[in-house]
């Protein structure tokens, strides 16, 4: 019985630290406004196979697998420019949180979206041709 409680406690602690980031409260309309005003960038953190199946016209691809390698400040500046909000999206919101955890200490305003690719299309984002 003591082992079960110990395993449960360990799993609870591990799960609570998996992702410290939270989804942004910005609505899709606010995201679109910030993108249009050139105050933000939209980053798709899905893998290239998913990207090739369809992606948002406004998004740039930066796979979570590449972000996990630990991007440098120079990499980020090349990708995002300076002083921009960085919205992250994926298929369902989870990978955006993981990516946010990897990028949050790099000096950027990182805002993971809860809405996934399909939801963003329904919200009026354009699909790339």
OpenMM code with the backbone's topology and positions (N, CA, C; nanometers):
from openmm import Vec3, app, unit

residues = "UNK UNK UNK UNK UNK UNK UNK UNK UNK UNK UNK UNK UNK UNK UNK UNK UNK UNK UNK UNK UNK UNK UNK UNK UNK UNK UNK UNK UNK UNK UNK UNK UNK UNK UNK UNK UNK UNK UNK UNK UNK UNK UNK UNK UNK UNK UNK UNK UNK UNK UNK UNK UNK UNK UNK UNK UNK UNK UNK UNK UNK UNK UNK UNK UNK UNK UNK UNK UNK UNK UNK UNK UNK UNK UNK UNK UNK UNK UNK UNK UNK UNK UNK UNK UNK UNK UNK UNK UNK UNK UNK UNK UNK UNK UNK UNK UNK UNK UNK UNK UNK UNK UNK UNK UNK UNK UNK UNK UNK UNK UNK UNK UNK UNK UNK UNK UNK UNK UNK UNK UNK UNK UNK UNK UNK UNK UNK UNK UNK".split()
positions = [
    Vec3(0.0821, -0.1186, 0.0000),
    Vec3(0.0000, 0.0000, 0.0000),
    Vec3(0.0867, 0.1252, 0.0000),
    Vec3(0.1945, 0.1223, 0.0735),
    Vec3(0.2827, 0.2379, 0.0798),
    Vec3(0.3454, 0.2656, -0.0561),
    Vec3(0.3784, 0.1608, -0.1332),
    Vec3(0.4344, 0.1785, -0.2668),
    Vec3(0.3357, 0.2473, -0.3586),
    Vec3(0.2098, 0.2089, -0.3526),
    Vec3(0.1073, 0.2694, -0.4380),
    Vec3(0.0952, 0.4182, -0.4098),
    Vec3(0.0938, 0.4549, -0.2854),
    Vec3(0.0843, 0.5957, -0.2493),
    Vec3(0.2082, 0.6715, -0.2959),
    Vec3(0.3249, 0.6111, -0.2816),
    Vec3(0.4489, 0.6746, -0.3247),
    Vec3(0.4509, 0.6945, -0.4758),
    Vec3(0.4094, 0.5934, -0.5511),
    Vec3(0.4050, 0.6043, -0.6966),
    Vec3(0.3049, 0.7118, -0.7370),
    Vec3(0.1887, 0.7121, -0.6735),
    Vec3(0.0863, 0.8126, -0.7047),
    Vec3(0.1394, 0.9534, -0.6775),
    Vec3(0.2033, 0.9724, -0.5643),
    Vec3(0.2572, 1.1046, -0.5297),
    Vec3(0.3630, 1.1482, -0.6300),
    Vec3(0.4492, 1.0557, -0.6712),
    Vec3(0.5529, 1.0884, -0.7689),
    Vec3(0.4928, 1.1281, -0.9025),
    Vec3(0.3910, 1.0541, -0.9472),
    Vec3(0.3252, 1.0870, -1.0736),
    Vec3(0.2563, 1.2225, -1.0654),
    Vec3(0.1940, 1.2525, -0.9529),
    Vec3(0.1271, 1.3814, -0.9362),
    Vec3(0.2271, 1.4960, -0.9457),
    Vec3(0.3399, 1.4824, -0.8795),
    Vec3(0.4427, 1.5864, -0.8836),
    Vec3(0.4964, 1.6009, -1.0250),
    Vec3(0.5247, 1.4901, -1.0926),
    Vec3(0.5759, 1.4943, -1.2290),
    Vec3(0.4757, 1.5627, -1.3215),
    Vec3(0.3494, 1.5261, -1.3146),
    Vec3(0.2471, 1.5850, -1.4021),
    Vec3(0.2292, 1.7339, -1.3765),
    Vec3(0.2446, 1.7768, -1.2540),
    Vec3(0.2261, 1.9186, -1.2239),
    Vec3(0.3386, 2.0043, -1.2807),
    Vec3(0.4542, 1.9421, -1.3137),
    Vec3(0.5657, 2.0178, -1.3695),
    Vec3(0.5822, 1.9980, -1.5198),
    Vec3(0.4973, 1.9202, -1.5820),
    Vec3(0.5111, 1.8935, -1.7247),
    Vec3(0.5042, 2.0219, -1.8042),
    Vec3(0.4103, 2.1091, -1.7711),
    Vec3(0.3974, 2.2350, -1.8432),
    Vec3(0.3584, 2.3454, -1.7470),
    Vec3(0.4434, 2.4449, -1.7352),
    Vec3(0.4133, 2.5587, -1.6489),
    Vec3(0.3419, 2.6688, -1.7256),
    Vec3(0.3501, 2.6657, -1.8577),
    Vec3(0.2861, 2.7681, -1.9403),
    Vec3(0.1342, 2.7505, -1.9361),
    Vec3(0.0648, 2.8597, -1.9645),
    Vec3(-0.0808, 2.8570, -1.9740),
    Vec3(-0.1212, 2.9142, -2.1077),
    Vec3(-0.2358, 2.8701, -2.1559),
    Vec3(-0.2876, 2.9246, -2.2817),
    Vec3(-0.3210, 3.0723, -2.2651),
    Vec3(-0.2996, 3.1487, -2.3717),
    Vec3(-0.3310, 3.2907, -2.3699),
    Vec3(-0.4818, 3.3124, -2.3594),
    Vec3(-0.5189, 3.4240, -2.3047),
    Vec3(-0.6596, 3.4641, -2.2993),
    Vec3(-0.6974, 3.5421, -2.4251),
    Vec3(-0.5984, 3.5738, -2.5097),
    Vec3(-0.6266, 3.6467, -2.6339),
    Vec3(-0.7216, 3.5644, -2.7209),
    Vec3(-0.8249, 3.6280, -2.7692),
    Vec3(-0.9196, 3.5616, -2.8574),
    Vec3(-0.8599, 3.5520, -2.9976),
    Vec3(-0.9138, 3.4649, -3.0831),
    Vec3(-0.8667, 3.4614, -3.2210),
    Vec3(-0.8773, 3.5977, -3.2902),
    Vec3(-0.9784, 3.6748, -3.2578),
    Vec3(-0.9923, 3.8086, -3.3176),
    Vec3(-0.8779, 3.8998, -3.2746),
    Vec3(-0.8377, 3.8928, -3.1502),
    Vec3(-0.7253, 3.9731, -3.1011),
    Vec3(-0.5958, 3.9266, -3.1679),
    Vec3(-0.5792, 3.7967, -3.1823),
    Vec3(-0.4601, 3.7431, -3.2493),
    Vec3(-0.4539, 3.7967, -3.3919),
    Vec3(-0.5642, 3.7898, -3.4646),
    Vec3(-0.5679, 3.8391, -3.6024),
    Vec3(-0.5374, 3.9885, -3.6083),
    Vec3(-0.5902, 4.0652, -3.5142),
    Vec3(-0.5638, 4.2098, -3.5101),
    Vec3(-0.4150, 4.2359, -3.4893),
    Vec3(-0.3530, 4.1645, -3.3967),
    Vec3(-0.2104, 4.1828, -3.3696),
    Vec3(-0.1234, 4.1395, -3.4873),
    Vec3(-0.1638, 4.0339, -3.5554),
    Vec3(-0.0901, 3.9911, -3.6744),
    Vec3(-0.1003, 4.0959, -3.7837),
    Vec3(-0.2207, 4.1467, -3.8064),
    Vec3(-0.2422, 4.2463, -3.9112),
    Vec3(-0.1638, 4.3747, -3.8832),
    Vec3(-0.1523, 4.4121, -3.7560),
    Vec3(-0.0795, 4.5327, -3.7164),
    Vec3(0.0720, 4.5089, -3.7125),
    Vec3(0.1164, 4.3894, -3.7476),
    Vec3(0.2573, 4.3514, -3.7457),
    Vec3(0.3175, 4.3619, -3.6056),
    Vec3(0.2331, 4.3358, -3.5056),
    Vec3(0.2781, 4.3363, -3.3664),
    Vec3(0.3027, 4.1943, -3.3153),
    Vec3(0.2753, 4.0961, -3.4022),
    Vec3(0.2861, 3.9569, -3.3587),
    Vec3(0.3233, 3.8685, -3.4765),
    Vec3(0.3700, 3.7491, -3.4418),
    Vec3(0.3928, 3.6435, -3.5399),
    Vec3(0.3174, 3.5200, -3.4918),
    Vec3(0.2811, 3.4352, -3.5864),
    Vec3(0.2099, 3.3115, -3.5558),
    Vec3(0.2995, 3.1951, -3.5945),
    Vec3(0.3270, 3.1087, -3.4978),
    Vec3(0.4182, 2.9969, -3.5189),
    Vec3(0.3429, 2.8650, -3.5012),
    Vec3(0.3499, 2.7831, -3.6027),
    Vec3(0.2919, 2.6497, -3.6001),
    Vec3(0.4001, 2.5555, -3.5501),
    Vec3(0.3754, 2.4886, -3.4384),
    Vec3(0.4777, 2.4018, -3.3798),
    Vec3(0.4532, 2.2541, -3.4110),
    Vec3(0.3597, 2.2281, -3.5023),
    Vec3(0.3369, 2.0900, -3.5450),
    Vec3(0.4572, 2.0422, -3.6277),
    Vec3(0.4588, 1.9155, -3.6581),
    Vec3(0.5683, 1.8611, -3.7376),
    Vec3(0.5426, 1.8859, -3.8858),
    Vec3(0.6461, 1.8754, -3.9660),
    Vec3(0.6400, 1.9110, -4.1077),
    Vec3(0.5345, 1.8298, -4.1835),
    Vec3(0.5149, 1.7045, -4.1463),
    Vec3(0.4134, 1.6226, -4.2135),
    Vec3(0.2743, 1.6834, -4.1947),
    Vec3(0.2455, 1.7305, -4.0746),
    Vec3(0.1164, 1.7944, -4.0468),
    Vec3(0.1050, 1.9265, -4.1225),
    Vec3(0.2112, 2.0024, -4.1227),
    Vec3(0.2176, 2.1301, -4.1948),
    Vec3(0.1861, 2.1086, -4.3428),
    Vec3(0.2465, 2.0068, -4.4007),
    Vec3(0.2270, 1.9787, -4.5421),
    Vec3(0.0832, 1.9372, -4.5755),
    Vec3(0.0128, 1.8835, -4.4773),
    Vec3(-0.1278, 1.8467, -4.4973),
    Vec3(-0.2193, 1.9687, -4.4968),
    Vec3(-0.1717, 2.0789, -4.4466),
    Vec3(-0.2480, 2.2031, -4.4413),
    Vec3(-0.1994, 2.2910, -4.3285),
    Vec3(-0.1916, 2.4210, -4.3564),
    Vec3(-0.1462, 2.5148, -4.2538),
    Vec3(-0.2077, 2.6516, -4.2780),
    Vec3(-0.1946, 2.7375, -4.1788),
    Vec3(-0.2503, 2.8720, -4.1866),
    Vec3(-0.1588, 2.9616, -4.2696),
    Vec3(-0.2201, 3.0463, -4.3496),
    Vec3(-0.1437, 3.1362, -4.4374),
    Vec3(-0.0536, 3.2297, -4.3579),
    Vec3(-0.0975, 3.2707, -4.2406),
    Vec3(-0.0215, 3.3679, -4.1608),
    Vec3(0.0918, 3.3046, -4.0803),
    Vec3(0.0944, 3.1713, -4.0742),
    Vec3(0.1872, 3.1027, -3.9833),
    Vec3(0.3218, 3.0726, -4.0480),
    Vec3(0.4206, 3.0604, -3.9628),
    Vec3(0.5511, 3.0073, -4.0010),
    Vec3(0.5679, 2.8756, -3.9264),
    Vec3(0.6394, 2.7840, -3.9845),
    Vec3(0.6620, 2.6536, -3.9218),
    Vec3(0.7892, 2.6571, -3.8393),
    Vec3(0.7760, 2.6134, -3.7157),
    Vec3(0.8927, 2.5864, -3.6325),
    Vec3(0.8558, 2.4665, -3.5470),
    Vec3(0.8925, 2.3493, -3.5919),
    Vec3(0.8526, 2.2237, -3.5306),
    Vec3(0.8950, 2.2150, -3.3845),
    Vec3(0.8070, 2.1568, -3.3037),
    Vec3(0.8406, 2.1369, -3.1639),
    Vec3(0.9686, 2.0559, -3.1499),
    Vec3(0.9899, 1.9597, -3.2378),
    Vec3(1.1126, 1.8792, -3.2297),
    Vec3(1.2367, 1.9664, -3.2463),
    Vec3(1.2285, 2.0727, -3.3260),
    Vec3(1.3415, 2.1653, -3.3402),
    Vec3(1.3524, 2.2588, -3.2196),
    Vec3(1.2394, 2.3003, -3.1672),
    Vec3(1.2394, 2.3874, -3.0484),
    Vec3(1.2987, 2.3125, -2.9301),
    Vec3(1.2720, 2.1830, -2.9211),
    Vec3(1.3250, 2.1021, -2.8106),
    Vec3(1.4770, 2.0978, -2.8087),
    Vec3(1.5398, 2.1261, -2.9228),
    Vec3(1.6862, 2.1272, -2.9290),
    Vec3(1.7469, 2.2488, -2.8599),
    Vec3(1.6639, 2.3406, -2.8125),
    Vec3(1.7128, 2.4558, -2.7404),
    Vec3(1.7621, 2.5666, -2.8301),
    Vec3(1.6721, 2.6442, -2.8871),
    Vec3(1.7114, 2.7518, -2.9788),
    Vec3(1.7937, 2.8597, -2.9087),
    Vec3(1.8852, 2.9164, -2.9832),
    Vec3(1.9664, 3.0261, -2.9295),
    Vec3(1.8916, 3.1578, -2.9464),
    Vec3(1.9395, 3.2605, -2.8820),
    Vec3(1.8800, 3.3942, -2.8952),
    Vec3(1.8873, 3.4418, -3.0409),
    Vec3(1.9965, 3.4092, -3.1099),
    Vec3(2.0096, 3.4467, -3.2517),
    Vec3(1.9059, 3.3758, -3.3380),
    Vec3(1.8817, 3.2470, -3.3088),
    Vec3(1.7787, 3.1726, -3.3816),
    Vec3(1.6427, 3.2404, -3.3657),
    Vec3(1.6139, 3.2797, -3.2432),
    Vec3(1.4848, 3.3437, -3.2160),
    Vec3(1.4716, 3.4777, -3.2868),
    Vec3(1.5786, 3.5548, -3.2841),
    Vec3(1.5736, 3.6856, -3.3498),
    Vec3(1.5510, 3.6690, -3.4999),
    Vec3(1.6157, 3.5695, -3.5607),
    Vec3(1.5954, 3.5428, -3.7033),
    Vec3(1.4516, 3.5005, -3.7313),
    Vec3(1.3959, 3.4196, -3.6428),
    Vec3(1.2600, 3.3685, -3.6621),
    Vec3(1.1536, 3.4755, -3.6357),
    Vec3(1.1691, 3.5517, -3.5280),
    Vec3(1.0613, 3.6366, -3.4797),
    Vec3(1.0839, 3.7860, -3.4957),
    Vec3(1.2063, 3.8279, -3.5163),
    Vec3(1.2326, 3.9713, -3.5144),
    Vec3(1.2404, 4.0196, -3.3700),
    Vec3(1.2216, 4.1486, -3.3518),
    Vec3(1.2307, 4.2074, -3.2172),
    Vec3(1.0940, 4.2510, -3.1661),
    Vec3(1.0748, 4.2389, -3.0362),
    Vec3(0.9601, 4.2964, -2.9661),
    Vec3(0.8245, 4.2605, -3.0249),
    Vec3(0.8067, 4.1378, -3.0633),
    Vec3(0.6776, 4.0938, -3.1150),
    Vec3(0.6181, 3.9888, -3.0233),
    Vec3(0.4864, 3.9864, -3.0192),
    Vec3(0.4163, 3.8782, -2.9512),
    Vec3(0.4357, 3.7543, -3.0374),
    Vec3(0.4642, 3.6428, -2.9746),
    Vec3(0.4807, 3.5174, -3.0466),
    Vec3(0.3667, 3.4248, -3.0060),
    Vec3(0.2705, 3.4088, -3.0970),
    Vec3(0.1607, 3.3159, -3.0752),
    Vec3(0.2026, 3.1797, -3.1272),
    Vec3(0.1809, 3.0768, -3.0465),
    Vec3(0.2138, 2.9402, -3.0841),
    Vec3(0.0848, 2.8614, -3.1008),
    Vec3(0.0775, 2.7810, -3.2053),
    Vec3(-0.0379, 2.6924, -3.2185),
    Vec3(0.0068, 2.5561, -3.2668),
    Vec3(-0.0785, 2.4574, -3.2435),
    Vec3(-0.0536, 2.3210, -3.2882),
    Vec3(-0.1872, 2.2609, -3.3304),
    Vec3(-0.2047, 2.1341, -3.3153),
    Vec3(-0.3306, 2.0716, -3.3544),
    Vec3(-0.4371, 2.0898, -3.2476),
    Vec3(-0.3987, 2.0777, -3.1197),
    Vec3(-0.4983, 2.0810, -3.0131),
    Vec3(-0.4593, 2.1665, -2.8931),
    Vec3(-0.3452, 2.2313, -2.8942),
    Vec3(-0.3066, 2.3203, -2.7851),
    Vec3(-0.2002, 2.2696, -2.6910),
    Vec3(-0.1779, 2.1402, -2.6870),
    Vec3(-0.0825, 2.0850, -2.5907),
    Vec3(0.0621, 2.1127, -2.6296),
    Vec3(0.0978, 2.0865, -2.7540),
    Vec3(0.2361, 2.1104, -2.7968),
    Vec3(0.2716, 2.2579, -2.7912),
    Vec3(0.1727, 2.3445, -2.8104),
    Vec3(0.1978, 2.4883, -2.7974),
    Vec3(0.2420, 2.5223, -2.6552),
    Vec3(0.1842, 2.4555, -2.5571),
    Vec3(0.2257, 2.4773, -2.4179),
    Vec3(0.3694, 2.4300, -2.3951),
    Vec3(0.4031, 2.3131, -2.4471),
    Vec3(0.5401, 2.2616, -2.4322),
    Vec3(0.6406, 2.3557, -2.4991),
    Vec3(0.6067, 2.4023, -2.6181),
    Vec3(0.6961, 2.4952, -2.6889),
    Vec3(0.7109, 2.6246, -2.6091),
    Vec3(0.6016, 2.6723, -2.5521),
    Vec3(0.6072, 2.7948, -2.4717),
    Vec3(0.7022, 2.7778, -2.3539),
    Vec3(0.6982, 2.6626, -2.2910),
    Vec3(0.7904, 2.6369, -2.1794),
    Vec3(0.9360, 2.6446, -2.2245),
    Vec3(0.9641, 2.5961, -2.3446),
    Vec3(1.1010, 2.5985, -2.3967),
    Vec3(1.1460, 2.7405, -2.4336),
    Vec3(1.0509, 2.8258, -2.4728),
    Vec3(1.0854, 2.9580, -2.5253),
    Vec3(1.0645, 3.0731, -2.4270),
    Vec3(0.9950, 3.0491, -2.3177),
    Vec3(0.9526, 3.1589, -2.2303),
    Vec3(1.0677, 3.2372, -2.1672),
    Vec3(1.1796, 3.1758, -2.1476),
    Vec3(1.2926, 3.2434, -2.0832),
    Vec3(1.3867, 3.3110, -2.1819),
    Vec3(1.3436, 3.3248, -2.3060),
    Vec3(1.4293, 3.3815, -2.4103),
    Vec3(1.4031, 3.5301, -2.4353),
    Vec3(1.3159, 3.5926, -2.3551),
    Vec3(1.2942, 3.7360, -2.3683),
    Vec3(1.1809, 3.7757, -2.4616),
    Vec3(1.0991, 3.6804, -2.5033),
    Vec3(0.9870, 3.7101, -2.5915),
    Vec3(0.8545, 3.6945, -2.5181),
    Vec3(0.7546, 3.7648, -2.5673),
    Vec3(0.6183, 3.7541, -2.5159),
    Vec3(0.5546, 3.6336, -2.5847),
    Vec3(0.5661, 3.5175, -2.5237),
    Vec3(0.5197, 3.3917, -2.5813),
    Vec3(0.3776, 3.3654, -2.5331),
    Vec3(0.2860, 3.3449, -2.6290),
    Vec3(0.1456, 3.3215, -2.5950),
    Vec3(0.0928, 3.1990, -2.6691),
    Vec3(0.0908, 3.0838, -2.6021),
    Vec3(0.0370, 2.9638, -2.6663),
    Vec3(-0.1148, 2.9714, -2.6791),
    Vec3(-0.1640, 2.9304, -2.7947),
    Vec3(-0.3076, 2.9320, -2.8202),
    Vec3(-0.3705, 2.7991, -2.7798),
    Vec3(-0.4868, 2.8078, -2.7197),
    Vec3(-0.5620, 2.6869, -2.6860),
    Vec3(-0.6262, 2.6287, -2.8116),
    Vec3(-0.6639, 2.7171, -2.9031),
    Vec3(-0.7274, 2.6732, -3.0265),
    Vec3(-0.6241, 2.6028, -3.1146),
    Vec3(-0.6642, 2.4910, -3.1702),
    Vec3(-0.5789, 2.4193, -3.2629),
    Vec3(-0.6035, 2.4643, -3.4050),
    Vec3(-0.5354, 2.3991, -3.4962),
    Vec3(-0.5406, 2.4347, -3.6379),
    Vec3(-0.6849, 2.4419, -3.6906),
    Vec3(-0.7632, 2.3379, -3.6707),
    Vec3(-0.9007, 2.3350, -3.7233),
    Vec3(-0.9867, 2.4448, -3.6613),
    Vec3(-0.9700, 2.4681, -3.5324),
    Vec3(-1.0470, 2.5737, -3.4653),
    Vec3(-1.0098, 2.7124, -3.5171),
    Vec3(-0.8829, 2.7324, -3.5469),
    Vec3(-0.8399, 2.8620, -3.5999),
    Vec3(-0.8963, 2.8847, -3.7400),
    Vec3(-0.9054, 2.7798, -3.8195),
    Vec3(-0.9693, 2.7926, -3.9505),
    Vec3(-1.1156, 2.8342, -3.9342),
    Vec3(-1.1853, 2.7700, -3.8410),
    Vec3(-1.3260, 2.8037, -3.8147),
    Vec3(-1.3413, 2.9458, -3.7632),
    Vec3(-1.2378, 2.9980, -3.6966),
    Vec3(-1.2413, 3.1333, -3.6415),
    Vec3(-1.2080, 3.2400, -3.7453),
    Vec3(-1.1801, 3.1991, -3.8691),
    Vec3(-1.1566, 3.2947, -3.9752),
    Vec3(-1.0147, 3.3083, -4.0247),
    Vec3(-0.9220, 3.2314, -3.9697),
    Vec3(-0.7863, 3.2325, -4.0231),
    Vec3(-0.7892, 3.1671, -4.1601),
    Vec3(-0.7058, 3.2159, -4.2476),
    Vec3(-0.7011, 3.1651, -4.3858),
    Vec3(-0.6067, 3.0462, -4.3957),
    Vec3(-0.6518, 2.9466, -4.4734),
    Vec3(-0.5660, 2.8310, -4.5020),
    Vec3(-0.4729, 2.8700, -4.6166),
    Vec3(-0.3479, 2.8300, -4.6053),
    Vec3(-0.2505, 2.8586, -4.7123),
    Vec3(-0.2874, 2.7793, -4.8363),
    Vec3(-0.2578, 2.8389, -4.9515),
    Vec3(-0.2856, 2.7708, -5.0793),
    Vec3(-0.1833, 2.6651, -5.1092),
] * unit.nanometer
topology = app.Topology()
chain = topology.addChain("A")
for resn in residues:
    res = topology.addResidue(resn, chain)
    for name in ("N", "CA", "C"):
        topology.addAtom(name, app.Element.getBySymbol(name[0]), res)
